[in-house]
Amino acid sequence: MSVDPAVRLETVAAAAGVALFTLRRAIAAGSFPQADVTLGGTPLSIRAWRLSTIRTWNPAVADRCAAFAAILENIPLKKAA
């Protein structure tokens, strides 16, 4: 795992046990930090947070995000056909 990986919105929501809509509302209300990384896209841009940012906000959620990342590292990728 990289030293301070970027974690996408969907992963943060799953780790926090909330719906995406709820997390988006928390971001808009300022009770969750703004994204560290934003990539423009359609229909929605892709937002991600550094694990350190999430850890500052909620260490338990950051630990769950790190656990998800560790699990995903062990899944082999299939070659494209």
KEKEDREN-470966 format. One record per residue (C-alpha): residue number from 1; residue in three letters; z, x, y. Coordinates in Angstrom, 2 decimals. Last residue first. Layout:
N
@nr:NUM, rest:ala, c3:Z, c1:X, c2:Y
...
***
This chain:
81
@nr:81, rest:ala, c3:-23.42, c1:-8.88, c2:-9.63
@nr:80, rest:ala, c3:-20.58, c1:-7.63, c2:-7.49
@nr:79, rest:lys, c3:-18.08, c1:-5.47, c2:-9.32
@nr:78, rest:lys, c3:-14.81, c1:-7.14, c2:-10.23
@nr:77, rest:leu, c3:-11.64, c1:-6.09, c2:-8.44
@nr:76, rest:pro, c3:-8.59, c1:-5.27, c2:-10.53
@nr:75, rest:ile, c3:-5.37, c1:-7.09, c2:-9.61
@nr:74, rest:asn, c3:-2.55, c1:-4.56, c2:-9.23
@nr:73, rest:glu, c3:-2.83, c1:-4.26, c2:-5.44
@nr:72, rest:leu, c3:-2.47, c1:-8.05, c2:-5.17
@nr:71, rest:ile, c3:1.05, c1:-7.95, c2:-6.59
@nr:70, rest:ala, c3:2.15, c1:-5.27, c2:-4.12
@nr:69, rest:ala, c3:0.68, c1:-7.27, c2:-1.22
@nr:68, rest:phe, c3:2.55, c1:-10.41, c2:-2.28
@nr:67, rest:ala, c3:5.80, c1:-8.40, c2:-2.51
@nr:66, rest:ala, c3:5.21, c1:-6.99, c2:0.98
@nr:65, rest:cys, c3:4.72, c1:-10.53, c2:2.32
@nr:64, rest:arg, c3:7.96, c1:-11.60, c2:0.59
@nr:63, rest:asp, c3:9.86, c1:-8.69, c2:2.18
@nr:62, rest:ala, c3:8.39, c1:-9.59, c2:5.58
@nr:61, rest:val, c3:9.59, c1:-13.18, c2:5.15
@nr:60, rest:ala, c3:13.11, c1:-11.91, c2:4.46
@nr:59, rest:pro, c3:13.02, c1:-9.53, c2:7.46
@nr:58, rest:asn, c3:12.19, c1:-12.30, c2:9.96
@nr:57, rest:trp, c3:10.79, c1:-11.58, c2:13.46
@nr:56, rest:thr, c3:11.22, c1:-7.79, c2:13.41
@nr:55, rest:arg, c3:9.97, c1:-7.70, c2:9.81
@nr:54, rest:ile, c3:6.90, c1:-9.73, c2:10.81
@nr:53, rest:thr, c3:6.04, c1:-7.18, c2:13.48
@nr:52, rest:ser, c3:6.62, c1:-4.30, c2:11.03
@nr:51, rest:leu, c3:4.31, c1:-5.97, c2:8.50
@nr:50, rest:arg, c3:1.57, c1:-5.83, c2:11.10
@nr:49, rest:trp, c3:0.25, c1:-9.27, c2:11.91
@nr:48, rest:ala, c3:-3.15, c1:-10.76, c2:11.23
@nr:47, rest:arg, c3:-5.46, c1:-13.31, c2:12.82
@nr:46, rest:ile, c3:-8.94, c1:-14.29, c2:11.68
@nr:45, rest:ser, c3:-10.78, c1:-16.36, c2:14.28
@nr:44, rest:leu, c3:-11.52, c1:-19.97, c2:13.48
@nr:43, rest:pro, c3:-14.83, c1:-21.83, c2:13.01
@nr:42, rest:thr, c3:-16.26, c1:-19.27, c2:13.20
@nr:41, rest:gly, c3:-15.09, c1:-15.74, c2:13.67
@nr:40, rest:gly, c3:-13.52, c1:-13.32, c2:16.08
@nr:39, rest:leu, c3:-11.21, c1:-10.74, c2:14.53
@nr:38, rest:thr, c3:-7.66, c1:-10.70, c2:15.84
@nr:37, rest:val, c3:-5.07, c1:-8.00, c2:15.06
@nr:36, rest:asp, c3:-1.46, c1:-7.79, c2:16.28
@nr:35, rest:ala, c3:-1.12, c1:-11.58, c2:16.26
@nr:34, rest:gln, c3:1.25, c1:-13.21, c2:18.75
@nr:33, rest:pro, c3:4.87, c1:-13.39, c2:17.67
@nr:32, rest:phe, c3:6.41, c1:-16.63, c2:16.32
@nr:31, rest:ser, c3:8.60, c1:-18.89, c2:18.49
@nr:30, rest:gly, c3:6.02, c1:-18.76, c2:21.29
@nr:29, rest:ala, c3:5.16, c1:-22.47, c2:21.13
@nr:28, rest:ala, c3:1.52, c1:-21.71, c2:20.25
@nr:27, rest:ile, c3:2.63, c1:-19.34, c2:17.49
@nr:26, rest:ala, c3:5.11, c1:-21.91, c2:16.14
@nr:25, rest:arg, c3:2.36, c1:-24.57, c2:16.21
@nr:24, rest:arg, c3:0.06, c1:-22.27, c2:14.19
@nr:23, rest:leu, c3:2.90, c1:-21.73, c2:11.68
@nr:22, rest:thr, c3:3.39, c1:-25.47, c2:11.26
@nr:21, rest:phe, c3:-0.35, c1:-26.06, c2:10.83
@nr:20, rest:leu, c3:-0.52, c1:-23.32, c2:8.19
@nr:19, rest:ala, c3:2.20, c1:-25.11, c2:6.22
@nr:18, rest:val, c3:5.58, c1:-23.46, c2:5.75
@nr:17, rest:gly, c3:7.28, c1:-21.52, c2:2.95
@nr:16, rest:ala, c3:7.72, c1:-18.37, c2:5.03
@nr:15, rest:ala, c3:5.90, c1:-16.24, c2:2.45
@nr:14, rest:ala, c3:3.13, c1:-18.83, c2:2.12
@nr:13, rest:ala, c3:2.74, c1:-19.09, c2:5.90
@nr:12, rest:val, c3:2.72, c1:-15.30, c2:6.29
@nr:11, rest:thr, c3:0.06, c1:-14.99, c2:3.59
@nr:10, rest:glu, c3:-2.15, c1:-17.63, c2:5.20
@nr:9, rest:leu, c3:-1.84, c1:-15.99, c2:8.63
@nr:8, rest:arg, c3:-3.05, c1:-12.63, c2:7.39
@nr:7, rest:val, c3:-0.90, c1:-9.53, c2:6.88
@nr:6, rest:ala, c3:-1.87, c1:-6.16, c2:8.35
@nr:5, rest:pro, c3:-0.42, c1:-3.21, c2:6.48
@nr:4, rest:asp, c3:2.11, c1:-0.76, c2:7.92
@nr:3, rest:val, c3:2.14, c1:2.33, c2:5.66
@nr:2, rest:ser, c3:-0.77, c1:1.25, c2:3.49
@nr:1, rest:met, c3:0.00, c1:0.00, c2:0.00
***
